[in-house]
Amino acid sequence: MPSADEPYSGPVVPPHGSGYDQRRRRPITEIHGLIALWLNSILGSKEAREHICQLRGDAAKAYMDALQKFLDWMRDTKRIVATLPSASDQELRNMRRRSIRLLISLSKASGELPPSLFIPELEVDRLPGRDPEGGGEYADIFKGSYLGRVTAFKRFRIFVENRNTPTGRKRENQTMLFQEALLWRQIDHPSILPFHGVWQEKEYSIPYLLAPWMEGGNAHDFGRAERPSKVIDQLLVEVVDGLAYLHREGIIHGDLTVNNVLVEENDGAYNARLCDFGLKILFTSSSSELYTPPSSSGGYGTVRWMAPETHFPTCAQQSFETDMYQFGYVALELYTGQVPFPEYQHEIQVAAAVVSGTRPQYPGAGKYGRTLPLTLWDVMKQCWKETPSDRPTADEVLRKLRDEVFVHHVSQP
């Protein structure tokens, strides 16, 4: 396969376009192989990528839809390996990542989105109710039905508050959200909440992001009950497994708390699903068009989970290392059923303590009788290191939890 930024002089349309001889039928695997080779040549040429990013209107939408279909096809690892047997795993991963980057770049350059991102009205069987079932810092969750399945409809409050915004501005604001949803659309991992698509009753009306309904609720509520330690251990392994996947894809979660870990329940078994990665910055950054001022109660409610370098005066950006710091608190809260630093009533006290080097004390059996293993406590303390580069990576923590901490009772993939 060609390397990045090699000169490209071929077409920027798929090989089955206007010049394809329909009379000469080829096996479907051969056609997919030709498309993959063509696409990889495009991805390897800066000139071709720049040309594609100049597409506008319907042409941009059609190109993004075709690219999305190919990315969906690439989800089946066995199928693509059979189609491109000479490509290494690393080459296939690189092609997928670069395809996603091209898709996002074209969307941002054109201001358009692939039509397949949006859910047709007829596929929504039951509209979301008037009253939310739950919510978070900047969004409410409603229950509805999509293709016969109970579904979570996520509605962001800023679009309700600004419903009378002029159409042009409304379109720009919605597109910012949809581009983040487009990235979510590409994620494929058992520990990440799947994304169904965007639904609107009519164009430019209040948008909803649709995802499967998680009967187990979030980990905040789940941990505040008498649960066996082995159930909590399994959830923690799945949380860090999902986090490792995001990091390998170059994605920072940016808001890893128990509120953003959902619990799926199936016949008495529980599994963790990460959600809301990358979305918080849209609503909490004062430079964002979707910035939503914090409530008078103070902050956005996640100061207790923030890494020391993200507090004043450093105010560093979120990173892979801040994700790992927050994972330590997720583990602590799931085991104890209490927020970090429960001894402090005000978040400004927590911030001052963390910046001065204070970290949680070993909780023992905690409120719900789950004794935190010392081997896990050692991992958590590593995650809370003051210097970000001293913290372990998600892959390192995943290996340690599977091989040393929970080796006897955690399911292996």
C-alpha positions as CSV (number, residue, x, y, z in Angstrom):
1,M,0.0,0.0,0.0
2,P,1.3,3.5,-0.7
3,S,2.5,5.6,2.1
4,A,1.1,9.0,3.2
5,D,1.3,12.0,0.9
6,E,2.6,10.2,-2.2
7,P,1.8,12.0,-5.5
8,Y,-1.6,10.9,-6.9
9,S,-2.8,11.4,-10.5
10,G,-5.8,9.1,-10.6
11,P,-9.5,9.9,-10.2
12,V,-11.2,10.9,-7.0
13,V,-14.3,9.0,-7.8
14,P,-14.7,5.2,-7.0
15,P,-13.7,2.7,-9.7
16,H,-17.4,1.7,-10.1
17,G,-18.3,5.2,-11.2
18,S,-19.0,6.4,-14.8
19,G,-16.2,4.5,-16.3
20,Y,-17.0,1.1,-14.8
21,D,-18.1,-1.5,-17.3
22,Q,-21.3,-3.0,-15.8
23,R,-21.3,-5.8,-18.4
24,R,-18.1,-7.3,-16.9
25,R,-19.4,-8.6,-13.6
26,R,-16.9,-9.2,-10.8
27,P,-17.1,-11.0,-7.5
28,I,-18.2,-8.6,-4.8
29,T,-15.0,-9.2,-2.9
30,E,-13.0,-8.1,-5.9
31,I,-15.0,-4.9,-6.2
32,H,-14.5,-4.1,-2.6
33,G,-10.8,-4.8,-3.0
34,L,-10.6,-2.4,-5.9
35,I,-12.4,0.3,-3.9
36,A,-10.1,-0.2,-0.9
37,L,-7.0,0.1,-3.1
38,W,-8.4,3.2,-4.8
39,L,-9.3,4.8,-1.5
40,N,-5.9,4.0,0.0
41,S,-4.3,5.8,-3.0
42,I,-6.5,8.8,-2.3
43,L,-5.7,8.8,1.4
44,G,-2.0,8.7,0.5
45,S,-2.1,11.9,-1.5
46,K,-2.3,15.3,0.1
47,E,-3.3,16.8,-3.3
48,A,-6.2,14.4,-3.7
49,R,-7.4,14.9,-0.1
50,E,-7.4,18.7,-0.6
51,H,-9.4,18.3,-3.8
52,I,-12.0,16.2,-2.0
53,C,-12.3,18.8,0.8
54,Q,-13.3,21.4,-1.9
55,L,-16.5,19.5,-2.6
56,R,-19.6,21.3,-1.6
57,G,-23.4,20.7,-1.4
58,D,-24.8,17.5,-2.7
59,A,-21.4,16.4,-4.1
60,A,-19.9,16.6,-0.6
61,K,-22.9,14.7,0.9
62,A,-22.7,11.9,-1.7
63,Y,-18.9,11.5,-1.1
64,M,-19.4,11.4,2.7
65,D,-22.2,8.8,2.4
66,A,-20.0,6.6,0.1
67,L,-17.1,6.9,2.5
68,Q,-19.4,6.1,5.5
69,K,-20.6,2.9,3.8
70,F,-17.0,1.8,3.2
71,L,-16.2,2.5,6.9
72,D,-19.2,0.4,7.9
73,W,-17.9,-2.4,5.7
74,M,-14.5,-2.2,7.3
75,R,-16.0,-3.0,10.7
76,D,-16.0,-6.7,9.8
77,T,-12.3,-7.5,10.3
78,K,-12.5,-11.0,8.9
79,R,-14.1,-9.8,5.7
80,I,-11.6,-7.1,5.0
81,V,-8.7,-9.4,5.8
82,A,-10.1,-11.8,3.3
83,T,-10.4,-9.0,0.7
84,L,-7.0,-7.6,1.3
85,P,-4.9,-10.5,2.5
86,S,-1.6,-8.8,1.8
87,A,-2.3,-5.8,4.1
88,S,-1.0,-5.9,7.6
89,D,-3.2,-5.2,10.7
90,Q,-1.4,-1.8,11.1
91,E,-2.0,-0.9,7.5
92,L,-5.7,-1.6,7.8
93,R,-6.0,0.4,11.1
94,N,-4.2,3.3,9.5
95,M,-6.5,3.2,6.4
96,R,-9.6,3.3,8.7
97,R,-8.2,6.2,10.8
98,R,-7.2,8.2,7.7
99,S,-10.7,7.5,6.2
100,I,-12.3,8.8,9.3
101,R,-10.1,11.9,9.3
102,L,-11.0,12.6,5.6
103,L,-14.7,12.2,6.4
104,I,-14.5,14.6,9.4
105,S,-12.4,17.1,7.4
106,L,-14.8,17.1,4.4
107,S,-17.7,17.7,6.8
108,K,-16.0,20.6,8.5
109,A,-14.8,22.1,5.2
110,S,-18.2,21.8,3.4
111,G,-20.5,22.4,6.4
112,E,-22.4,19.3,5.3
113,L,-23.1,15.9,6.8
114,P,-23.7,12.4,5.3
115,P,-27.5,11.9,4.9
116,S,-27.1,8.4,6.5
117,L,-26.3,10.1,9.8
118,F,-30.0,11.1,10.1
119,I,-32.7,8.7,11.1
120,P,-35.8,8.7,8.8
121,E,-39.1,9.7,10.6
122,L,-40.7,6.3,9.8
123,E,-38.1,4.4,11.7
124,V,-39.0,6.1,15.0
125,D,-41.9,3.9,16.3
126,R,-42.6,5.9,19.5
127,L,-41.7,9.6,19.9
128,P,-39.9,10.7,23.1
129,G,-42.2,11.7,25.9
130,R,-42.6,15.2,27.3
131,D,-40.8,14.5,30.6
132,P,-37.2,13.4,30.7
133,E,-36.2,10.1,32.3
134,G,-32.9,11.6,33.5
135,G,-30.2,14.0,32.5
136,G,-26.8,15.4,33.1
137,E,-25.0,18.8,33.1
138,Y,-26.2,20.0,29.7
139,A,-28.7,17.5,28.3
140,D,-31.8,15.5,29.1
141,I,-32.6,11.9,28.3
142,F,-36.0,10.8,27.0
143,K,-37.3,7.3,26.3
144,G,-38.7,6.4,22.9
145,S,-38.6,3.6,20.4
146,Y,-36.5,3.1,17.3
147,L,-37.0,0.1,15.0
148,G,-39.0,-1.6,17.7
149,R,-36.3,-1.2,20.4
150,V,-36.5,1.0,23.5
151,T,-34.1,3.9,22.8
152,A,-32.6,6.8,24.6
153,F,-33.3,10.2,23.0
154,K,-30.7,12.7,24.1
155,R,-31.7,16.4,23.9
156,F,-29.3,19.2,24.6
157,R,-30.8,22.1,26.5
158,I,-29.1,24.9,24.6
159,F,-31.2,24.0,21.5
160,V,-34.4,24.2,23.6
161,E,-33.4,27.6,25.1
162,N,-32.3,28.9,21.7
163,R,-35.2,27.5,19.6
164,N,-35.9,31.0,18.2
165,T,-32.4,31.5,16.9
166,P,-32.3,32.5,13.2
167,T,-32.1,29.5,10.9
168,G,-28.6,30.2,9.6
169,R,-27.1,30.4,13.1
170,K,-29.2,27.4,14.2
171,R,-27.8,25.3,11.3
172,E,-24.2,26.3,12.2
173,N,-24.7,25.3,15.9
174,Q,-26.4,22.1,15.1
175,T,-23.7,21.1,12.6
176,M,-21.1,21.5,15.3
177,L,-22.9,19.0,17.4
178,F,-23.5,16.7,14.5
179,Q,-19.8,16.6,13.6
180,E,-19.1,15.3,17.0
181,A,-21.9,12.7,16.5
182,L,-20.3,11.8,13.2
183,L,-17.1,10.8,15.1
184,W,-19.2,8.8,17.6
185,R,-20.7,7.0,14.6
186,Q,-17.3,5.5,13.7
187,I,-16.7,4.0,17.1
188,D,-17.1,0.2,17.3
189,H,-16.3,-1.5,20.6
190,P,-18.3,-3.5,23.1
191,S,-17.5,-1.1,25.9
192,I,-18.6,2.0,24.0
193,L,-22.3,3.0,23.8
194,P,-23.4,2.5,20.2
195,F,-24.8,5.4,18.3
196,H,-28.0,5.0,16.2
197,G,-28.1,8.4,14.6
198,V,-29.6,11.9,14.7
199,W,-33.4,12.4,14.7
200,Q,-35.4,15.6,14.1
201,E,-39.1,16.0,13.6
202,K,-38.3,18.5,10.8
203,E,-35.2,20.2,9.4
204,Y,-33.5,22.5,11.9
205,S,-35.9,21.6,14.7
206,I,-34.5,20.5,18.1
207,P,-32.2,17.5,17.5
208,Y,-31.9,14.3,19.4
209,L,-29.0,11.9,19.5
210,L,-30.3,8.3,19.6
211,A,-28.6,5.4,21.4
212,P,-29.6,2.1,23.0
213,W,-31.5,2.4,26.3
214,M,-29.4,1.1,29.2
215,E,-31.6,-0.6,31.8
216,G,-28.8,-0.6,34.4
217,G,-28.7,3.3,34.5
218,N,-25.3,4.9,35.1
219,A,-22.5,3.8,37.3
220,H,-23.1,6.6,39.8
221,D,-26.5,5.0,40.7
222,F,-25.3,1.4,40.1
223,G,-22.5,1.7,42.7
224,R,-24.8,3.0,45.4
225,A,-26.2,-0.4,46.1
226,E,-25.0,-3.8,47.5
227,R,-23.3,-5.3,44.5
228,P,-20.7,-8.1,44.6
229,S,-17.1,-7.1,44.2
230,K,-16.7,-9.3,41.2
231,V,-19.5,-7.4,39.3
232,I,-17.7,-4.1,40.1
233,D,-14.4,-5.6,39.0
234,Q,-15.8,-6.7,35.6
235,L,-17.2,-3.2,35.0
236,L,-13.8,-1.6,35.8
237,V,-12.1,-3.8,33.3
238,E,-14.6,-2.9,30.6
239,V,-14.3,0.8,31.4
240,V,-10.5,0.8,30.9
241,D,-10.9,-1.6,27.9
242,G,-13.2,1.0,26.2
243,L,-10.8,3.8,27.3
244,A,-7.8,2.0,25.8
245,Y,-9.7,1.6,22.5
246,L,-10.5,5.3,22.4
247,H,-6.9,6.2,23.1
248,R,-5.6,3.9,20.4
249,E,-8.0,5.7,18.0
250,G,-6.5,9.0,19.1
251,I,-9.7,10.1,21.0
252,I,-9.6,11.7,24.5
253,H,-12.7,11.1,26.5
254,G,-12.3,14.3,28.4
255,D,-15.1,13.7,31.0
256,L,-14.6,10.2,32.5
257,T,-16.9,10.1,35.5
258,V,-19.3,7.5,36.8
259,N,-22.1,9.6,35.2
260,N,-20.6,8.8,31.8
261,V,-20.4,5.1,32.4
262,L,-23.6,3.4,31.6
263,V,-24.5,-0.1,32.7
264,E,-26.2,-2.6,30.4
265,E,-28.2,-5.4,32.0
266,N,-28.9,-8.7,30.3
267,D,-30.3,-11.7,32.2
268,G,-28.6,-10.7,35.4
269,A,-25.2,-9.9,33.8
270,Y,-23.9,-6.3,33.8
271,N,-21.6,-4.6,31.3
272,A,-20.1,-1.1,31.2
273,R,-20.6,1.3,28.2
274,L,-18.7,4.6,28.0
275,C,-20.6,7.6,26.6
276,D,-20.3,11.3,26.0
277,F,-16.6,11.3,25.0
278,G,-15.6,14.6,23.4
279,L,-18.9,16.3,23.9
280,K,-18.3,18.3,27.1
281,I,-15.8,20.7,25.5
282,L,-18.6,21.9,23.1
283,F,-20.7,23.1,26.0
284,T,-18.1,24.1,28.7
285,S,-15.5,26.0,26.6
286,S,-16.2,29.7,26.5
287,S,-14.8,29.9,23.0
288,S,-17.5,27.4,21.7
289,E,-20.6,28.7,20.0
290,L,-22.5,26.1,22.1
291,Y,-21.1,27.3,25.4
292,T,-23.6,27.0,28.2
293,P,-22.8,29.0,31.4
294,P,-22.6,26.8,34.5
295,S,-25.5,26.9,37.0
296,S,-25.4,29.2,40.0
297,S,-24.7,26.1,42.2
298,G,-21.2,26.3,40.9
299,G,-19.2,24.8,38.1
300,Y,-20.2,21.9,35.9
301,G,-20.2,19.4,38.7
302,T,-17.0,17.5,37.8
303,V,-14.3,19.5,39.7
304,R,-13.9,16.5,42.1
305,W,-12.8,14.3,39.2
306,M,-10.4,16.8,37.5
307,A,-6.7,16.1,37.3
308,P,-4.4,18.6,39.2
309,E,-2.9,20.1,36.0
310,T,-6.4,21.1,34.7
311,H,-7.1,23.2,37.8
312,F,-6.2,26.9,38.1
313,P,-3.5,28.3,37.5
314,T,-2.2,25.7,35.0
315,C,-5.6,25.0,33.4
316,A,-4.1,22.4,31.0
317,Q,-6.2,20.8,28.3
318,Q,-7.7,17.4,28.7
319,S,-5.4,14.6,27.6
320,F,-4.9,10.8,27.7
321,E,-3.2,11.3,31.0
322,T,-6.1,13.3,32.5
323,D,-8.4,10.4,31.4
324,M,-6.2,8.0,33.4
325,Y,-6.3,10.2,36.4
326,Q,-10.1,10.2,36.3
327,F,-10.2,6.4,35.8
328,G,-8.7,6.2,39.3
329,Y,-11.7,8.1,40.7
330,V,-14.2,6.0,38.7
331,A,-12.7,2.9,40.4
332,L,-12.9,4.5,43.8
333,E,-16.5,5.6,43.4
334,L,-17.7,2.3,42.1
335,Y,-16.1,0.5,45.0
336,T,-17.1,2.9,47.8
337,G,-20.4,4.3,46.4
338,Q,-19.2,7.8,47.4
339,V,-17.8,10.8,45.4
340,P,-14.1,11.6,45.7
341,F,-13.3,13.6,48.8
342,P,-16.7,13.3,50.5
343,E,-15.2,15.1,53.5
344,Y,-15.2,18.4,51.6
345,Q,-18.5,20.0,51.1
346,H,-17.5,22.6,48.5
347,E,-15.7,21.9,45.2
348,I,-13.3,24.8,45.7
349,Q,-12.0,23.0,48.7
350,V,-11.4,19.9,46.6
351,A,-9.6,21.9,44.0
352,A,-7.3,23.5,46.6
353,A,-6.6,20.1,48.2
354,V,-5.8,18.4,44.8
355,V,-3.5,21.2,43.6
356,S,-1.6,21.0,46.9
357,G,-1.0,17.2,46.4
358,T,-3.8,15.7,48.5
359,R,-5.2,12.4,47.2
360,P,-7.9,10.1,48.6
361,Q,-7.1,7.8,51.6
362,Y,-7.6,4.0,51.3
363,P,-11.3,3.4,52.0
364,G,-11.2,-0.1,53.3
365,A,-14.6,-1.8,53.0
366,G,-16.4,1.4,52.2
367,K,-20.1,2.1,52.7
368,Y,-21.4,-1.0,50.9
369,G,-18.9,-3.6,52.3
370,R,-16.8,-4.0,49.1
371,T,-13.2,-4.2,50.3
372,L,-11.0,-2.5,47.7
373,P,-8.1,-4.9,46.7
374,L,-4.7,-3.5,47.6
375,T,-3.4,-4.4,44.1
376,L,-6.2,-2.2,42.6
377,W,-5.4,0.5,45.1
378,D,-1.8,0.5,43.9
379,V,-3.0,1.0,40.3
380,M,-5.3,3.8,41.3
381,K,-2.4,5.6,43.1
382,Q,-0.3,5.3,40.0
383,C,-3.2,7.0,38.0
384,W,-3.2,9.9,40.5
385,K,0.5,10.7,40.1
386,E,1.2,14.5,40.0
387,T,3.2,14.4,36.9
388,P,1.0,13.3,33.9
389,S,3.8,11.4,32.2
390,D,4.2,9.2,35.3
391,R,0.7,7.8,35.0
392,P,0.2,4.5,33.3
393,T,-1.5,4.2,30.0
394,A,-4.9,2.6,29.5
395,D,-3.4,-0.4,27.9
396,E,-1.0,-0.8,30.8
397,V,-3.8,-0.6,33.3
398,L,-5.9,-3.0,31.3
399,R,-3.1,-5.6,31.2
400,K,-2.5,-5.2,34.9
401,L,-6.1,-5.6,35.9
402,R,-6.6,-8.7,33.7
403,D,-3.3,-10.4,34.5
404,E,-2.8,-9.5,38.2
405,V,-5.6,-7.8,40.0
406,F,-8.8,-9.6,38.8
407,V,-7.2,-12.6,37.2
408,H,-9.4,-15.1,38.9
409,H,-12.9,-13.8,38.2
410,V,-12.9,-11.4,35.3
411,S,-14.0,-12.5,31.8
412,Q,-11.4,-12.5,29.1
413,P,-12.2,-11.3,25.6
